[in-house]
Amino acid sequence: MIEALKDNTLVDKVGGRFKLCALIQRRLQQLLDGERPLIDRGGRSDLELVIEEIRLDLITLEFNADASDEAMEGSGAALL
């Protein structure tokens, strides 16, 4: 298991388990779609990379309250 997920540090950092899950899912999809990692891979899996990017505050999840459910793709939740 990834050590960073054993305590609530990341959960508290992003504002809850749901937001952490959404951030991980969105970033993993970006990596699968060909986006480049923000840190050196160093033999780590995609999930380990995403967790480290979050831990280092390289990515965050920002919700836009004005976005409709249909517009959620791309404008409703922005990965920064």
HELIX and SHEET records of a PDB file:
HELIX    1   1 GLU A    3  LEU A    5  5                                   3    
HELIX    2   2 THR A    9  VAL A   14  1                                   6    
HELIX    3   3 ARG A   17  LEU A   32  1                                  16    
HELIX    4   4 ASP A   46  ARG A   55  1                                  10    
HELIX    5   5 MET A   72  GLY A   76  3                                   5    
SHEET    1   A 2 LEU A  61  PHE A  63  0                                        
SHEET    2   A 2 ALA A  77  LEU A  79 -1                                        
END                                                                             
